[in-house]
Amino acid sequence: MIMPRQPRIEYEHAFYHVMNRGRARCMIFHEDVYYQTFLDTLGEACLRFDCLVHAYCLMDNHYHILIETPKANLSRIMRHINGVYTQRYNRLKKSDGPLFKGRFKAIMVDHDGYLLQLSRYIHRNPIDMKSPLVSQLPDYYWSSYPSYVGKAKPVDWLAQDLTFGMLGNEDKHKGYANYVMAGVDEETTRFYSKGNMASIIGDKGFREWVYEELLPQLAAEQKSRVIQPYLTMGQVISVIANDFAVTEVDITKKVKGPQKENEARKLAMYFCQELVASKLTDIAARFHLSHVGSVSFITHQIRKRKRENSQFRTRVEGLIKSIVKQAT
């Protein structure tokens, strides 16, 4: 099933962790001149669009940028960066055609609570991999980390004051180095290990604010795809059980014969796929089904009924809102 594109959420002074990689994981930086050309392009974007880059790390086939957009113009900024770098790459490589895999990934960041963690995660990329690129992180030149620890002069457009201010150390370079070398925290690791990363990283209050204030035009199901809270199949089943006044066992137990009347069970399967992004095999196992095809058939029924029955569609969106609110 192909999911619709998630809408970009843009507002003044929003923070994002932006990523993109080469098509088919091909290299986008071959040698120093390519890395430097990308940084030049990034610096030009900062001047032209009044954005602030708080951290960056360029790997051979992808990049990470922690960016702030005072003018709520992320899409325009990234269109410039990716488009101009692609043109310059093609001139250097004497090639033609698209360079990047597709649409860039942007995770909106609750900077009050997560800016430091994201900065650390981005900067540790060269060593947090199966085959580290360097033995000592300050030696990785194509990252803003050497500037943060006093090993290199920062480029003019790198915004470091906010990050240093959050740490509050007298020796800002040493304090930041100690923070980064402590390793990525468990919550950030868990977030980025998810196969389908959410578009938002932040605490409950931040996610609720985004859900209620920044996405008023979207239906509940579309909102859930943007927010993607830390949902589990267990949470979904619990909410559905409470709403239908049945037990969780009633929803998940194996039932012989047709299940025409077991709407709670069908909806729970549907939400496990739509909201949790669980694999069909995992859903089948949780609901004691012998074949994944049964899950596909049931979820197809729910989608069809939603399209044809406005009252049922409203009911589904109300349940989604309840599930998301419990998890955010």
FENCORKA-V546322 format. One record per pair of residues at least 6 apart in sequence whose ideal C-beta (glycine too) atoms are under 6 Angstrom apart, sorted by sequence separation. I is the first residue (numbers start at 1). J is the second residue. D is the distance in whole Angstrom. If there is no record, write none. Layout:
# FENCORKA-V546322
i: (I,I)
j: (J,J)
d: (D,D)
This chain:
# FENCORKA-V546322
i: (22,29,90,134,146,169,272,57,126,147,200,241,305,306,126,137,138,164,167,215,284,56,109,89,127,191,200,241,306,55,138,237,272,281,284,54,211,280,283,86,138,251,53,126,144,237,251,269,280,51,52,211,251,51,82,246,269,50,123,207,244,50,123,35,150,49,149,240,51,78,269,273,199,200,240,49,148,149,240,29,269,270,198,29,237,45,236,266,270,27,28,27,254,45,236,252,25,45,236,22,233,21,41,21,41,233,41,119,231,19,231,233,18,38,17,18,116,16,37,224,66,15,66,233,14,66,13,123,16,64,12,120,11,10,121,10,55,57,8,55,121,57,117,28,117,23,20,21,196,239,20,58,239,18,19,57,114,236,239,18,56,55,16,17,113,16,17,108,109,110,235,15,107,229,15,110,224,231,220,219,229,9,221,229,220,224,17,220,53,54,35,52,54,46,43,208,207,204,6,9,6,6)
j: (28,35,96,140,152,175,278,64,133,154,207,248,312,313,134,145,146,172,175,223,292,65,118,99,137,201,210,251,316,66,149,248,283,292,295,66,223,292,295,99,151,264,67,140,158,251,265,283,295,67,68,227,268,69,100,264,287,70,143,227,264,71,145,58,173,73,173,264,77,104,295,299,226,227,267,77,176,177,268,58,298,299,228,60,268,77,268,298,302,60,61,61,288,80,271,287,61,81,272,61,272,61,81,62,84,276,85,163,275,64,276,278,65,85,66,67,166,67,88,275,118,68,119,286,69,122,70,180,74,122,72,180,72,72,184,74,119,122,75,122,188,125,185,99,188,101,100,101,277,322,104,142,323,104,105,143,201,323,326,106,144,144,106,107,203,108,109,200,201,202,327,109,201,324,111,206,320,327,317,317,327,108,320,328,320,324,118,321,158,159,142,159,163,157,157,328,328,328,199,214,225,226)
d: (4,5,6,5,4,3,5,5,4,4,6,5,5,5,6,6,5,4,5,5,5,5,6,5,6,6,6,6,6,4,6,5,5,6,5,4,6,4,5,4,4,5,5,4,6,6,5,6,5,6,4,6,5,5,6,6,6,6,6,6,4,6,4,5,4,6,5,5,5,5,6,5,5,6,6,5,5,4,5,6,5,5,3,5,5,5,6,5,4,5,6,5,4,5,5,5,5,5,5,5,5,6,6,4,5,6,5,5,5,6,5,6,5,5,6,6,5,5,5,5,6,5,6,5,5,6,5,6,6,4,5,5,5,4,5,5,5,5,5,5,5,5,6,6,5,5,5,5,5,6,4,4,5,6,5,4,5,6,6,5,5,5,5,4,5,6,6,5,6,3,6,4,6,6,4,4,5,5,4,6,4,6,5,5,4,5,5,5,6,5,5,4,6,4,5,5,4,6,6,5,6,5)
